[in-house]
Amino acid sequence: MSIQDSPVRSFRCDALPVHIFRGQDELAAYMVAAVRDTLAAAIQRQGTAAAILATGNSQLRFLKLLATAGGVDWSKVTLFHMDEYLGVPADHPACFRRYMREKVESLVRPRVFHYLGGDADQPLDECARYTALLRAQPIDLCCLGIGENGHLAFNDPHVCQFDDPHWVKLVSLDVPCRMQQVKEGHFPDLAAVPPYAYTLTPTALLSARRVLCLAPEMRKSVPVQTALEGPISEQCPASVLRCYPQAELLLDLDSASRLKTA
């Protein structure tokens, strides 16, 4: 990471370090350097590493740079993703398994990429299977985003539990979350968006030794402001990051534009 890629401002919100970058290129470069350092340290310490990755349009620049940056022995890295639509086949254009295969797995060739089977015949058994895979080793890194309704993964406000006893569960998606999928171009209209999805819970996501939350773009400025300047509440799931010192929130000038502290 160069001086140009350094944050223009950093501060702490409760336990959470927050870094603001000039633009998305600088933010992505910082994120890639942090991921590379974290995975390399885990491999040196224990011989392997495990990480959870997010999908979504806000992750595209970071994942593209990560796939070409080098510096990680991916043959020693186990990867997971954090959500998937219920009932969507693996070849559907909006399928998160397809997203990860095309944008990550086919490019970096990790040791293994464990996928949530959105079209599994026994959805509750699929939750149990994926939970067992997650808990089989320490999770060294979780790379998150923040939804327009403040969600983490598919933990929308109406289903979010900060102390959830489950690691993986089925949830209904609220209308703002489903509309985000339409606005991002993944579905033609609201009726086409699946009403249910699998998600890793906050318990699973925040079990990681390091958590990097990347939230650029002006459309994220409202949930970012709510997460940092409102109460820590399940009504804004991202606000829970303020309780975890191993987490970092990475913003650009657009997503930080509503913050009083920015």
N, C-alpha and C positions, 0 to 999 in steps of 0.2 A: 504494500500500500504506500503510495506516494504522499507527499505533503498536500498535494492538490485533492487527494481523496479523503483527507482528514475532515472530521466534522467542523462546521463553522460555529457550533455551540453545543455544549454538553451540560447537563444538570441532572439532578437526582429527584425523582418524585417518590416519596416514601423510600422503599428499598430499591426502587427500579432506576437504573441508569438510563438516561434518554440522550440520544445523539441526533443532531439535526445536520443534514448534509445539503450542499448547494443544489444538487440535482440527483436524478436517478442513477446516472453513471457513477458518480462518486459513492453513492449509497451501495450500489451493487458491488463495486470494487472492495469496499470495506467488508461487506458481508462475505464475499468470497475469501478474503484473507482470514477472516475470523473462522470460517468453516474449515479452511485448510489447516490452520493452526490447531484447532480443536481436535479434528480427526487424526492428524499426525501425532499429537500428544497422546491420544488414547491408544493408538497403535503401538507407540513406543512403550507405553505403560503396561499394556495388557495383551498385545499381539493382534487385537482386532478392535473394531469400532462399530457402533450402531447409531443410526440417525433416523429421525422422522422428518419428512419433507412435506411442504404444503403445495397445493396447486393454486390456480387462480391467475388472472392476468397480471396482478402486481408482482408475481414471482418470476415472470418470463425473462426479464433482463438479467436478473441474478442467476437463474438456472442456466441460461445460455452461456454466460461468462464462466460459471462454475465448470461446465462440461468441457471447456477448452483451456482452462487455466493451468492444469497440471498441479503437481505438488502433493497429490494424494494417491496412496496405493489402494485403489478401489477394490482390488482383489481381496482385501482384508476388511471391507466395509459391508455391513448388513444394513439395508435400507427398508423403511416402512413409509406408507403415506397415512394421512390422518382422517380421510373421509371418503365416502363413495355413495352414489345414489342407489337406493333400493330398486332392484329389478332391471337395472340398465345393463345390457350386454357389453362384453369387453370391447367390441368394435364400434360402439356408439360414439359419434363425434364428441360428445360431452363427457364421456366416461373418464374418470380420473386415472384408472389403470392405463388406458390408452395414452393419456397425457404424460404419465410418468415413463411409460415404455419408450415413447417417441422423444421426449425431451431430456430424459436422464438415463434410463437403463441402457438403451441401445448405444449411447454415446460414451458412458464411463465404464460400463460392464462391471458392476459391483459383484462382490462375493455372492450375494443373493438379494433380490428385491421381493419382499413379501407383500402380496396384494390382498386387499379386501375384496372378496367375491360378491359384487353387487347383485348378481343373479344366482347366488347360492340357493339350493333347494330348501335348506334349513337355516333361515337367517339367525336364529338364536344360537344354533350350533356354530355358525360362522363367527359370531361375536366371541364365543368361548375359545374357538380355535385361534383367532387373532390375538386375543388377550394372552393366551399361553405363549405365543411367539414373542410378543412384546416383553413379557416378564421373564423370558429365558436368559436374558443377559442385561447388564446395565445399559440404559439409553444414554449415550454420551452427549447427544445434541438433538435439539428440536428446533426446526426452522418454521416459524409461524407467519401468518398474516392476520390482519384485522378486517372483518367484514363491514359493510356499510351500516349494519345494525349493531356493530360492536362485537359480533360473534368471533370465537376462536374455533377453528374447524367448523363443524355444524352444530356447535353449542349455541343456538339462538337464545335470546333472553328468556323465552317462555319454558325452555327445557334445561337451562344451564343449572348445574349444581357444583359449587366450588369444592365440596367435600364428597363428590360422587363416589359411592362404593364400587361402581363399575369402571372398567378401563375402556370398554368398547360397548356401545349400545345403539339401538335403533331409536330415531327421533323423528318427529314431524318438523317440517321446515316452515317457518313463518313467511308471510307474504313479502316483507322487505327482502329477505334472503332469496326467495325464489325470483323476485323481480331483478335482483342484482345479476342472477344468472342470465336473464333475458337481455338486460342492458349490455352485458359483456359479450353477447353474441353466441352464447352456448345453446340457446333454445329460441324458437321463433316467437313464442308467446307464453304467458303465464300458465295456461292450461297444459302446455307440453312439459313443464318442469315437474319431475317426480315430487310427490308430496312428502315422501319419507326418505331417510338416508341413514347410513351407518356413520358414526362419528367416534373418534377417540375423545374421551372426556377430559376435563381439566386435570383430573387425577393422573391420567396417563401422560398427557402432554407435558405437565410440569414436574413429572418425575425425572426428566432429563437433567443431567449434570450442568448443561448449559442450554439456555433458551435464547434464540435470536428472533426477534419479531420485526419483520420488514413491512412498513406501512407507508408507501409513497402515494402521491397523487392528491389533487384537491378534493376529490370525492371522499377521501378518508379523513378530511379535516374535522368533520363533526364527530365521528366516533372517537377520534384521537383526543379531541378536546374533552369529550365526556369521560373517556377512560382516565385521563390525567387530572382533570379539574372537578369532576363530579365525585360522588361517593363510591367507595369500593362496594359494588353491588352486582348481583347476578343479572340485573336489568341492563348492565353493560358488561358482558363477560370479560372483555379485554382489561377491565379495571383490576382484575385479580393479579395481573402482572406486577402491580405495585407492591405485592407481598413477597416477591421472590427475587432476592439479590443475585441469583444466578442468571436472571433474565436481563436482556437489553432490548430497548425499543429504538428502532432506527427509522428516522423520518427524513423527508426532504422539506424544502422551504414551503412547498404547497401544502403538504399534510400537516405541517406545524403552524400554518398561517393563522389559526384561530386561538392559539395558546397565548395566555397572558404573559407567561414566562419566556416566550420566544421573542 
